[in-house]
Amino acid sequence: MNLIEDIAGELCRIILPIEEEIFFGDPKSNIAVCTLSSMNLLKDISKSSIIKEVAIAGRLLSENKGIDSLVRSIISNEKIDTIILCGKDTLGHRPGDSLLCLYKNGTDTNHMIIGSSSPHPVLTVTKKEISKFQGQIKIINKIGQTSISQLKSVIETIKQTQ
């Protein structure tokens, strides 16, 4: 990133602090839930029976550092083979769209996510980490979905097909 982006990012952290929230569920589960920018949905999941059905639930707000962190977290837990991508995508950054593009297309020689419409989709994860991520998981695209009952239905369907 350049100096102006670094300064803008630091100002955002000071003015609009966002809690780092991840909720852990059943360590034997193969399912992760990513609520994108829907923080209330994430909190609702943590208080519902869904958390007992999934390994982890978290959010994703950026198309670069956030995706780097998500990829590294997922590949460090080989049990996780499914990500349910739900909630509202962050306007402007569109990390949900970038994650789907990374999954389908990978990155180019400049580490940019191929096909991403995000403003700065440059990652630090290696091609090897990306390849492992792509081979390990499948993403269920439910971007826009914020209903707990609909998410329960998706999880039930996943469990029935295993």
C-alpha positions in Angstrom: 0.0 0.0 0.0 1.1 3.5 -0.4 1.6 6.1 2.3 -1.8 7.8 1.8 -3.6 4.5 2.0 -1.7 3.6 5.2 -2.6 6.9 6.8 -6.3 6.6 5.7 -6.4 3.1 7.1 -4.9 4.2 10.5 -7.5 7.1 10.7 -10.3 4.7 10.1 -9.1 2.4 12.9 -9.0 5.4 15.3 -12.3 7.1 14.2 -14.3 3.9 13.4 -12.8 1.1 15.5 -14.1 -2.3 14.4 -14.0 -5.1 16.9 -12.1 -8.2 15.8 -14.7 -10.8 16.3 -14.5 -14.5 15.6 -16.6 -17.1 17.3 -15.5 -20.7 17.6 -18.1 -23.5 17.6 -17.6 -27.2 17.2 -13.9 -28.0 16.5 -15.0 -31.2 14.7 -17.1 -29.3 12.2 -16.0 -28.8 8.6 -18.0 -25.6 8.1 -16.9 -22.0 8.4 -19.3 -19.0 8.1 -18.2 -15.6 6.9 -20.7 -12.9 7.4 -18.8 -10.2 5.5 -19.8 -6.8 6.9 -22.9 -8.0 8.7 -21.7 -7.7 12.3 -25.2 -8.1 13.8 -25.6 -11.4 11.9 -22.3 -12.6 13.2 -23.4 -11.8 16.8 -26.8 -13.5 16.2 -25.0 -16.6 14.9 -22.8 -16.7 18.0 -26.0 -16.7 20.2 -27.9 -19.3 18.1 -27.7 -23.0 17.6 -25.7 -22.4 14.4 -22.5 -21.9 16.3 -22.7 -25.5 17.6 -22.9 -26.7 13.9 -19.9 -24.8 12.6 -16.2 -24.7 13.4 -15.9 -20.9 13.2 -17.8 -17.8 12.3 -16.3 -14.5 11.5 -16.5 -11.4 9.3 -14.5 -10.1 6.3 -14.2 -6.4 5.7 -11.3 -5.9 3.3 -10.2 -7.3 0.0 -6.5 -7.6 1.0 -5.5 -8.0 4.6 -8.9 -9.6 5.5 -8.6 -12.2 2.7 -5.0 -12.9 3.6 -6.0 -13.6 7.1 -9.0 -15.7 6.1 -6.9 -17.9 3.7 -4.2 -18.5 6.3 -6.8 -19.3 9.0 -8.7 -21.8 6.8 -5.6 -23.6 5.5 -4.3 -24.0 9.1 -7.4 -26.1 9.9 -7.6 -28.9 7.3 -11.0 -30.0 8.7 -12.7 -27.0 7.2 -13.8 -27.8 3.7 -16.8 -25.5 3.3 -17.2 -21.7 3.7 -20.7 -20.2 3.7 -20.3 -16.7 2.5 -23.2 -14.6 3.6 -24.3 -11.2 4.9 -23.8 -7.9 3.2 -20.7 -7.3 1.1 -18.8 -4.1 2.2 -19.6 -1.4 -0.4 -16.5 -0.1 -2.1 -14.1 -2.8 -0.9 -16.3 -5.8 -2.0 -14.3 -8.5 -0.2 -17.0 -11.1 -0.8 -16.6 -10.6 -4.5 -12.8 -10.6 -4.3 -12.9 -13.9 -2.2 -15.0 -15.5 -4.9 -12.6 -14.3 -7.6 -9.6 -15.5 -5.7 -11.2 -18.9 -5.3 -12.0 -19.1 -9.1 -9.1 -17.3 -10.6 -6.2 -16.9 -8.1 -3.8 -14.0 -8.4 -1.6 -12.6 -11.2 2.2 -12.0 -11.1 1.6 -8.8 -9.1 -0.4 -10.7 -6.4 -3.6 -9.0 -7.5 -6.8 -11.1 -7.4 -7.7 -11.8 -11.0 -11.2 -10.5 -12.0 -11.7 -8.6 -8.7 -13.6 -5.3 -8.9 -12.2 -4.2 -5.5 -10.0 -1.1 -5.4 -6.9 -2.8 -3.9 -7.1 -6.6 -4.2 -3.4 -7.2 -3.6 -2.6 -10.2 -1.3 0.5 -11.3 0.6 -0.4 -15.0 0.6 1.7 -17.2 -1.6 0.6 -19.0 -4.7 1.1 -22.2 -2.8 -1.2 -21.0 0.0 -3.8 -20.0 -2.5 -3.6 -23.3 -4.3 -4.1 -25.2 -1.0 -7.0 -22.9 -0.2 -8.6 -23.5 -3.6 -8.2 -27.3 -3.3 -9.3 -27.6 0.3 -12.6 -25.7 0.4 -15.7 -25.0 -1.5 -17.5 -21.7 -1.1 -21.3 -21.6 -0.9 -22.2 -18.1 -2.2 -25.0 -16.7 -0.1 -23.9 -13.1 -0.3 -26.9 -10.9 0.7 -28.4 -13.6 2.9 -28.9 -12.4 6.5 -31.6 -14.7 7.7 -30.6 -17.1 10.5 -33.3 -19.6 9.5 -32.0 -19.6 5.9 -28.5 -20.2 7.1 -29.7 -23.1 9.3 -31.3 -24.6 6.2 -28.0 -24.2 4.2 -26.1 -25.9 7.0 -28.6 -28.8 7.2 -28.3 -29.3 3.5 -24.5 -29.5 3.8 -24.7 -32.0 6.6 -27.1 -34.2 4.7 -24.9 -34.4 1.7 -21.8 -35.5 3.6 
